[in-house]
């Protein structure tokens, strides 16, 4: 799983992308890719709930193909993006789009519920313009993740000692934790750690992934 890097929200030249709108295509593709990396693998079933502007124009503006392309680990400028729906079908990924009429916190908002076997993850993403995105919810837990701060997102089994194990890896690498948020589906099920750190250390990610009962670990800066 590769590291994802994002430019500043003040990137005035805009992103290199496929499609007519940076918000509806480049931003959507990045949301899909981030969700793929948080989940840790390609999902088998994907429910995509679209809100506001995304709900009204997702087919005409290519939001649908961009979201699915991101889930297939494509970049916004990937020439295969236009065929993403076909490629997802060929890869055995079942995708359902549901436009919602409810008001949302942002006009370009999407919630994805991805699953494979017994694993399930819900993530809400917002395309804020210029191809830039925010993650506003993970498994029902509200947050504001703009991917501008070095952040680890770790999905793991809810068992005693997991927080200490991950914290020890960071401590041993002399990486200071700025904020840590932990949430879980229910006792003994999947849990998520969102850890913002002060220092960038790419080698830490592999050490975290080697911890027993870690389902996936992703690093964003």
Phi and psi restraints in degrees (value plus and minus 20) as a CYANA .aco file:
   2 UNK   PHI    -107.7   -67.7
   2 UNK   PSI     142.2   182.2
   3 UNK   PHI     -99.1   -59.1
   3 UNK   PSI     121.7   161.7
   4 UNK   PHI    -124.1   -84.1
   4 UNK   PSI     114.6   154.6
   5 UNK   PHI    -143.8  -103.8
   5 UNK   PSI     118.0   158.0
   6 UNK   PHI    -146.2  -106.2
   6 UNK   PSI     123.9   163.9
   7 UNK   PHI     -97.7   -57.7
   7 UNK   PSI     154.9   194.9
   8 UNK   PHI     -84.9   -44.9
   8 UNK   PSI     134.9   174.9
   9 UNK   PHI     -87.7   -47.7
   9 UNK   PSI     -31.0     9.0
  10 UNK   PHI    -117.9   -77.9
  10 UNK   PSI       2.4    42.4
  11 UNK   PHI     -90.7   -50.7
  11 UNK   PSI      78.6   118.6
  12 UNK   PHI     -97.7   -57.7
  12 UNK   PSI     -36.7     3.3
  13 UNK   PHI    -104.0   -64.0
  13 UNK   PSI     -32.5     7.5
  14 UNK   PHI      60.8   100.8
  14 UNK   PSI     145.9   185.9
  15 UNK   PHI    -104.2   -64.2
  15 UNK   PSI     134.5   174.5
  16 UNK   PHI     -99.2   -59.2
  16 UNK   PSI     108.7   148.7
  17 UNK   PHI    -176.8  -136.8
  17 UNK   PSI     149.7   189.7
  18 UNK   PHI    -128.8   -88.8
  18 UNK   PSI     104.4   144.4
  19 UNK   PHI     104.8   144.8
  19 UNK   PSI     150.3   190.3
  20 UNK   PHI    -104.9   -64.9
  20 UNK   PSI     -36.1     3.9
  21 UNK   PHI    -159.7  -119.7
  21 UNK   PSI     108.5   148.5
  22 UNK   PHI     -85.1   -45.1
  22 UNK   PSI     -57.0   -17.0
  23 UNK   PHI     -88.0   -48.0
  23 UNK   PSI     -61.7   -21.7
  24 UNK   PHI    -107.2   -67.2
  24 UNK   PSI     -39.3     0.7
  25 UNK   PHI    -137.0   -97.0
  25 UNK   PSI     -80.3   -40.3
  26 UNK   PHI     -82.9   -42.9
  26 UNK   PSI     -67.1   -27.1
  27 UNK   PHI     -82.8   -42.8
  27 UNK   PSI     -62.2   -22.2
  28 UNK   PHI     -83.6   -43.6
  28 UNK   PSI     -62.3   -22.3
  29 UNK   PHI     -82.6   -42.6
  29 UNK   PSI     -58.5   -18.5
  30 UNK   PHI     -89.2   -49.2
  30 UNK   PSI     -57.6   -17.6
  31 UNK   PHI     -79.8   -39.8
  31 UNK   PSI     -67.9   -27.9
  32 UNK   PHI     -79.5   -39.5
  32 UNK   PSI     -60.8   -20.8
  33 UNK   PHI     -89.7   -49.7
  33 UNK   PSI     -60.3   -20.3
  34 UNK   PHI     -82.1   -42.1
  34 UNK   PSI     -62.8   -22.8
  35 UNK   PHI     -84.0   -44.0
  35 UNK   PSI     -60.2   -20.2
  36 UNK   PHI     -78.1   -38.1
  36 UNK   PSI     -62.3   -22.3
  37 UNK   PHI     -95.0   -55.0
  37 UNK   PSI     -53.9   -13.9
  38 UNK   PHI     -85.3   -45.3
  38 UNK   PSI     -62.1   -22.1
  39 UNK   PHI     -87.5   -47.5
  39 UNK   PSI     -53.6   -13.6
  40 UNK   PHI      77.1   117.1
  40 UNK   PSI     -27.5    12.5
  41 UNK   PHI    -185.8  -145.8
  41 UNK   PSI     151.8   191.8
  42 UNK   PHI     -91.8   -51.8
  42 UNK   PSI     105.3   145.3
  43 UNK   PHI     -93.9   -53.9
  43 UNK   PSI     142.5   182.5
  44 UNK   PHI    -113.4   -73.4
  44 UNK   PSI     -56.0   -16.0
  45 UNK   PHI    -149.0  -109.0
  45 UNK   PSI     114.2   154.2
  46 UNK   PHI    -153.6  -113.6
  46 UNK   PSI     102.5   142.5
  47 UNK   PHI    -125.4   -85.4
  47 UNK   PSI     102.8   142.8
  48 UNK   PHI    -135.9   -95.9
  48 UNK   PSI      96.0   136.0
  49 UNK   PHI    -126.3   -86.3
  49 UNK   PSI      98.0   138.0
  50 UNK   PHI    -126.7   -86.7
  50 UNK   PSI     121.9   161.9
  51 UNK   PHI    -145.6  -105.6
  51 UNK   PSI     132.7   172.7
  52 UNK   PHI      32.7    72.7
  52 UNK   PSI    -144.6  -104.6
  53 UNK   PHI     -80.6   -40.6
  53 UNK   PSI     -59.7   -19.7
  54 UNK   PHI     -78.7   -38.7
  54 UNK   PSI     -60.4   -20.4
  55 UNK   PHI     -87.7   -47.7
  55 UNK   PSI     -54.6   -14.6
  56 UNK   PHI     -99.7   -59.7
  56 UNK   PSI     -52.5   -12.5
  57 UNK   PHI    -147.3  -107.3
  57 UNK   PSI      -2.9    37.1
  58 UNK   PHI     -83.1   -43.1
  58 UNK   PSI     -51.0   -11.0
  59 UNK   PHI     -98.6   -58.6
  59 UNK   PSI     -67.5   -27.5
  60 UNK   PHI     -87.1   -47.1
  60 UNK   PSI     -51.2   -11.2
  61 UNK   PHI    -117.9   -77.9
  61 UNK   PSI     -17.0    23.0
  62 UNK   PHI      58.7    98.7
  62 UNK   PSI      -4.9    35.1
  63 UNK   PHI     -83.1   -43.1
  63 UNK   PSI     -56.2   -16.2
  64 UNK   PHI     -83.2   -43.2
  64 UNK   PSI     -68.1   -28.1
  65 UNK   PHI     -89.5   -49.5
  65 UNK   PSI     -50.7   -10.7
  66 UNK   PHI     -90.2   -50.2
  66 UNK   PSI     -65.1   -25.1
  67 UNK   PHI     -79.5   -39.5
  67 UNK   PSI     -65.7   -25.7
  68 UNK   PHI     -89.5   -49.5
  68 UNK   PSI     -58.2   -18.2
  69 UNK   PHI     -79.1   -39.1
  69 UNK   PSI     -62.0   -22.0
  70 UNK   PHI     -81.5   -41.5
  70 UNK   PSI     -60.6   -20.6
  71 UNK   PHI     -83.6   -43.6
  71 UNK   PSI     -45.5    -5.5
  72 UNK   PHI    -107.8   -67.8
  72 UNK   PSI     -10.6    29.4
  73 UNK   PHI      55.1    95.1
  73 UNK   PSI       7.8    47.8
  74 UNK   PHI    -110.4   -70.4
  74 UNK   PSI     129.6   169.6
  75 UNK   PHI    -102.0   -62.0
  75 UNK   PSI     142.6   182.6
  76 UNK   PHI     -80.1   -40.1
  76 UNK   PSI     -44.5    -4.5
  77 UNK   PHI    -121.0   -81.0
  77 UNK   PSI      -6.2    33.8
  78 UNK   PHI     -87.0   -47.0
  78 UNK   PSI     105.6   145.6
  79 UNK   PHI     -84.1   -44.1
  79 UNK   PSI     -35.3     4.7
  80 UNK   PHI    -103.9   -63.9
  80 UNK   PSI     -24.3    15.7
  81 UNK   PHI     -76.7   -36.7
  81 UNK   PSI     -59.0   -19.0
  82 UNK   PHI     -83.3   -43.3
  82 UNK   PSI     -40.0     0.0
  83 UNK   PHI    -124.5   -84.5
  83 UNK   PSI      -4.3    35.7
  84 UNK   PHI     -82.9   -42.9
  84 UNK   PSI     -56.9   -16.9
  85 UNK   PHI     -84.5   -44.5
  85 UNK   PSI     -61.9   -21.9
  86 UNK   PHI     -86.2   -46.2
  86 UNK   PSI     -63.4   -23.4
  87 UNK   PHI     -85.2   -45.2
  87 UNK   PSI     -56.3   -16.3
  88 UNK   PHI     -84.6   -44.6
  88 UNK   PSI     -62.1   -22.1
  89 UNK   PHI     -81.8   -41.8
  89 UNK   PSI     -64.3   -24.3
  90 UNK   PHI     -86.1   -46.1
  90 UNK   PSI     -47.3    -7.3
  91 UNK   PHI    -105.6   -65.6
  91 UNK   PSI     -19.5    20.5
  92 UNK   PHI      60.5   100.5
  92 UNK   PSI       1.3    41.3
  93 UNK   PHI    -117.5   -77.5
  93 UNK   PSI      98.3   138.3
  94 UNK   PHI    -110.5   -70.5
  94 UNK   PSI     103.8   143.8
  95 UNK   PHI    -144.7  -104.7
  95 UNK   PSI     112.5   152.5
  96 UNK   PHI    -146.6  -106.6
  96 UNK   PSI     104.9   144.9
  97 UNK   PHI    -118.9   -78.9
  97 UNK   PSI     112.9   152.9
  98 UNK   PHI    -151.7  -111.7
  98 UNK   PSI      84.1   124.1
  99 UNK   PHI     -90.9   -50.9
  99 UNK   PSI     114.6   154.6
 100 UNK   PHI    -129.1   -89.1
 100 UNK   PSI     125.0   165.0
 101 UNK   PHI    -112.3   -72.3
 101 UNK   PSI     -33.4     6.6
 102 UNK   PHI     -86.3   -46.3
 102 UNK   PSI     129.9   169.9
 103 UNK   PHI     -86.9   -46.9
 103 UNK   PSI     130.2   170.2
 104 UNK   PHI    -149.2  -109.2
 104 UNK   PSI     147.9   187.9
 105 UNK   PHI     -91.0   -51.0
 105 UNK   PSI     -34.8     5.2
 106 UNK   PHI    -171.9  -131.9
 106 UNK   PSI     126.0   166.0
 107 UNK   PHI     -87.1   -47.1
 107 UNK   PSI     -40.1    -0.1
 108 UNK   PHI    -136.2   -96.2
 108 UNK   PSI      54.7    94.7
 109 UNK   PHI    -144.1  -104.1
 109 UNK   PSI     121.9   161.9
 110 UNK   PHI    -160.3  -120.3
 110 UNK   PSI     120.5   160.5
 111 UNK   PHI    -134.2   -94.2
 111 UNK   PSI     109.6   149.6
 112 UNK   PHI    -136.0   -96.0
 112 UNK   PSI     113.8   153.8
 113 UNK   PHI    -135.4   -95.4
 113 UNK   PSI      90.6   130.6
 114 UNK   PHI    -131.7   -91.7
 114 UNK   PSI     125.7   165.7
 115 UNK   PHI    -169.0  -129.0
 115 UNK   PSI     135.5   175.5
 116 UNK   PHI    -173.0  -133.0
 116 UNK   PSI      98.4   138.4
 117 UNK   PHI      41.1    81.1
 117 UNK   PSI    -147.3  -107.3
 118 UNK   PHI    -108.3   -68.3
 118 UNK   PSI     -24.9    15.1
 119 UNK   PHI    -107.0   -67.0
 119 UNK   PSI     116.4   156.4
 120 UNK   PHI    -163.8  -123.8
 120 UNK   PSI     122.3   162.3
 121 UNK   PHI    -161.4  -121.4
 121 UNK   PSI     114.6   154.6
 122 UNK   PHI    -134.4   -94.4
 122 UNK   PSI     107.9   147.9
 123 UNK   PHI    -157.5  -117.5
 123 UNK   PSI     115.9   155.9
 124 UNK   PHI    -130.0   -90.0
 124 UNK   PSI     109.7   149.7
 125 UNK   PHI    -143.8  -103.8
 125 UNK   PSI     132.8   172.8
 126 UNK   PHI    -148.5  -108.5
 126 UNK   PSI     112.5   152.5
 127 UNK   PHI    -115.5   -75.5
 127 UNK   PSI      91.6   131.6
 128 UNK   PHI    -116.1   -76.1
 128 UNK   PSI     -16.1    23.9
 129 UNK   PHI      92.3   132.3
 129 UNK   PSI     127.4   167.4
 130 UNK   PHI      47.0    87.0
 130 UNK   PSI      -0.9    39.1
 131 UNK   PHI      63.4   103.4
 131 UNK   PSI     -18.4    21.6
 132 UNK   PHI    -110.8   -70.8
 132 UNK   PSI     132.1   172.1
 133 UNK   PHI    -157.3  -117.3
 133 UNK   PSI     144.7   184.7
 134 UNK   PHI    -154.6  -114.6
 134 UNK   PSI     129.0   169.0
 135 UNK   PHI    -124.3   -84.3
 135 UNK   PSI     102.4   142.4
 136 UNK   PHI    -130.6   -90.6
 136 UNK   PSI     -28.1    11.9
 137 UNK   PHI    -179.3  -139.3
 137 UNK   PSI     116.8   156.8
 138 UNK   PHI    -153.1  -113.1
 138 UNK   PSI      97.9   137.9
 139 UNK   PHI      31.6    71.6
 139 UNK   PSI      22.0    62.0
 140 UNK   PHI      64.1   104.1
 140 UNK   PSI     -27.3    12.7
 141 UNK   PHI    -111.3   -71.3
 141 UNK   PSI     102.9   142.9
 142 UNK   PHI     -96.5   -56.5
 142 UNK   PSI     116.0   156.0
 143 UNK   PHI    -173.8  -133.8
 143 UNK   PSI     155.1   195.1
 144 UNK   PHI    -153.9  -113.9
 144 UNK   PSI      72.9   112.9
 145 UNK   PHI    -130.2   -90.2
 145 UNK   PSI      86.9   126.9
 146 UNK   PHI    -116.3   -76.3
 146 UNK   PSI     -23.2    16.8
 147 UNK   PHI      44.8    84.8
 147 UNK   PSI       5.3    45.3
 148 UNK   PHI    -120.4   -80.4
 148 UNK   PSI     -31.0     9.0
 149 UNK   PHI    -132.4   -92.4
 149 UNK   PSI     119.1   159.1
 150 UNK   PHI     -74.4   -34.4
 150 UNK   PSI     100.7   140.7
 151 UNK   PHI    -158.9  -118.9
 151 UNK   PSI     113.5   153.5
 152 UNK   PHI    -122.9   -82.9
 152 UNK   PSI     115.0   155.0
 153 UNK   PHI    -139.2   -99.2
 153 UNK   PSI      96.9   136.9
 154 UNK   PHI    -140.0  -100.0
 154 UNK   PSI     101.9   141.9
 155 UNK   PHI    -122.9   -82.9
 155 UNK   PSI     107.8   147.8
 156 UNK   PHI    -169.4  -129.4
 156 UNK   PSI     148.6   188.6
 157 UNK   PHI     -94.1   -54.1
 157 UNK   PSI     118.9   158.9
 158 UNK   PHI    -100.0   -60.0
 158 UNK   PSI      67.6   107.6
 159 UNK   PHI    -151.9  -111.9
 159 UNK   PSI     136.7   176.7
 160 UNK   PHI     -80.0   -40.0
 160 UNK   PSI     121.2   161.2
 161 UNK   PHI      74.4   114.4
 161 UNK   PSI     -26.2    13.8
 162 UNK   PHI     -86.2   -46.2
 162 UNK   PSI     -62.0   -22.0
 163 UNK   PHI     -81.5   -41.5
 163 UNK   PSI     -62.6   -22.6
 164 UNK   PHI     -84.1   -44.1
 164 UNK   PSI     -61.1   -21.1
 165 UNK   PHI     -82.9   -42.9
 165 UNK   PSI     -65.4   -25.4
 166 UNK   PHI     -88.2   -48.2
 166 UNK   PSI     -62.5   -22.5
 167 UNK   PHI     -80.8   -40.8
 167 UNK   PSI     -57.8   -17.8
 168 UNK   PHI     -85.0   -45.0
 168 UNK   PSI     -57.7   -17.7
 169 UNK   PHI     -82.2   -42.2
 169 UNK   PSI     -64.9   -24.9
 170 UNK   PHI     -85.5   -45.5
 170 UNK   PSI     -61.8   -21.8
 171 UNK   PHI     -83.4   -43.4
 171 UNK   PSI     -63.0   -23.0
 172 UNK   PHI     -82.7   -42.7
 172 UNK   PSI     -49.0    -9.0
 173 UNK   PHI    -109.8   -69.8
 173 UNK   PSI     -16.3    23.7
 174 UNK   PHI      41.4    81.4
 174 UNK   PSI      16.9    56.9
 175 UNK   PHI    -121.5   -81.5
 175 UNK   PSI     101.8   141.8
 176 UNK   PHI    -106.9   -66.9
 176 UNK   PSI     113.7   153.7
 177 UNK   PHI    -106.3   -66.3
 177 UNK   PSI     105.9   145.9
 178 UNK   PHI    -104.2   -64.2
 178 UNK   PSI     -75.2   -35.2
 179 UNK   PHI    -160.0  -120.0
 179 UNK   PSI     128.7   168.7
 180 UNK   PHI    -156.2  -116.2
 180 UNK   PSI     109.0   149.0
 181 UNK   PHI    -142.3  -102.3
 181 UNK   PSI     112.6   152.6
 182 UNK   PHI    -145.9  -105.9
 182 UNK   PSI     111.1   151.1
 183 UNK   PHI    -160.9  -120.9
 183 UNK   PSI     138.3   178.3
 184 UNK   PHI    -162.0  -122.0
 184 UNK   PSI     138.1   178.1
 185 UNK   PHI     -88.9   -48.9
 185 UNK   PSI     -73.6   -33.6
 186 UNK   PHI    -185.1  -145.1
 186 UNK   PSI     149.1   189.1
 187 UNK   PHI     -76.2   -36.2
 187 UNK   PSI     106.2   146.2
 188 UNK   PHI      64.0   104.0
 188 UNK   PSI     -25.5    14.5
 189 UNK   PHI    -116.6   -76.6
 189 UNK   PSI    -177.0  -137.0
 190 UNK   PHI     -89.7   -49.7
 190 UNK   PSI     124.9   164.9
 191 UNK   PHI    -153.9  -113.9
 191 UNK   PSI     141.9   181.9
 192 UNK   PHI    -152.5  -112.5
 192 UNK   PSI     113.4   153.4
 193 UNK   PHI    -129.1   -89.1
 193 UNK   PSI     111.8   151.8
 194 UNK   PHI    -137.1   -97.1
 194 UNK   PSI      92.8   132.8
 195 UNK   PHI    -142.1  -102.1
 195 UNK   PSI      94.4   134.4
 196 UNK   PHI    -113.2   -73.2
 196 UNK   PSI     111.7   151.7
 197 UNK   PHI    -143.0  -103.0
 197 UNK   PSI     144.6   184.6
 198 UNK   PHI    -109.2   -69.2
 198 UNK   PSI     -47.6    -7.6
 199 UNK   PHI    -137.2   -97.2
 199 UNK   PSI     126.5   166.5
 200 UNK   PHI    -108.6   -68.6
 200 UNK   PSI     107.6   147.6
 201 UNK   PHI    -170.0  -130.0
 201 UNK   PSI      78.1   118.1
 202 UNK   PHI     -88.8   -48.8
 202 UNK   PSI     -45.5    -5.5
 203 UNK   PHI     -90.8   -50.8
 203 UNK   PSI     -42.9    -2.9
 204 UNK   PHI     -82.6   -42.6
 204 UNK   PSI     -55.1   -15.1
 205 UNK   PHI     -76.5   -36.5
 205 UNK   PSI     -66.6   -26.6
 206 UNK   PHI     -85.6   -45.6
 206 UNK   PSI     -54.9   -14.9
 207 UNK   PHI     -87.8   -47.8
 207 UNK   PSI     -58.2   -18.2
 208 UNK   PHI     -85.0   -45.0
 208 UNK   PSI     -61.0   -21.0
 209 UNK   PHI     -83.5   -43.5
 209 UNK   PSI     -44.7    -4.7
 210 UNK   PHI    -100.6   -60.6
 210 UNK   PSI     -28.6    11.4
 211 UNK   PHI     -89.7   -49.7
 211 UNK   PSI     116.1   156.1
 212 UNK   PHI     -80.7   -40.7
 212 UNK   PSI     121.7   161.7
 213 UNK   PHI      51.1    91.1
 213 UNK   PSI      -2.1    37.9
 214 UNK   PHI    -108.3   -68.3
 214 UNK   PSI     103.3   143.3
 215 UNK   PHI    -102.4   -62.4
 215 UNK   PSI     -62.6   -22.6
 216 UNK   PHI    -180.1  -140.1
 216 UNK   PSI     134.1   174.1
 217 UNK   PHI    -162.6  -122.6
 217 UNK   PSI     111.4   151.4
 218 UNK   PHI    -150.1  -110.1
 218 UNK   PSI     131.3   171.3
 219 UNK   PHI    -147.0  -107.0
 219 UNK   PSI     110.6   150.6
 220 UNK   PHI    -148.9  -108.9
 220 UNK   PSI     122.0   162.0
